[in-house]
C-alpha cells in the first residue's frame, strides 16, 4: 500500500496488478491528490530522462469535476526509464502528461505490509 503525506487517497498496489496493463483504479479526487509533487523529477520528465518505459501501462483515472485526468504509474523496479538514477526505493511515481513539456511527477511512499 502507499499513501502520500497530506493525501486523501490510499491505494493498495499488488504485484499481480503491476504485471498486467490497464486501469488500476478510478477516483473522484483531483489527480494531484495522488502524491507529493516533485519539481526536480517533473523537470527530468519534461527532458525525457525520467519517464515511464511504457506510458500508462498501469494508470489511475480521475473523474471528478475538478482535476480530471489520468496518471501513469511506475516504480524503480517496474516500468521506469531512469538512466541517471534519480529513483529511490519504496516510492511509487505517478506521471501526469508523461513525455510532454508540462509533465508532472508525483511521488507516494510505499507503506510496509502488515505482518
Buried (B, 14 or more C-beta within 10 A) or exposed (E): EBBBEEBEBEBEBEEEBBEEEEEBEEBEBBBBBBBBBBEEBBEBBBEEBBBBEEBBBBBBBBEBEEBEBBBBBBBBEBBBBBEEEBBEEEBBBBBBBBEEEEBBBBBBBBEEEEE
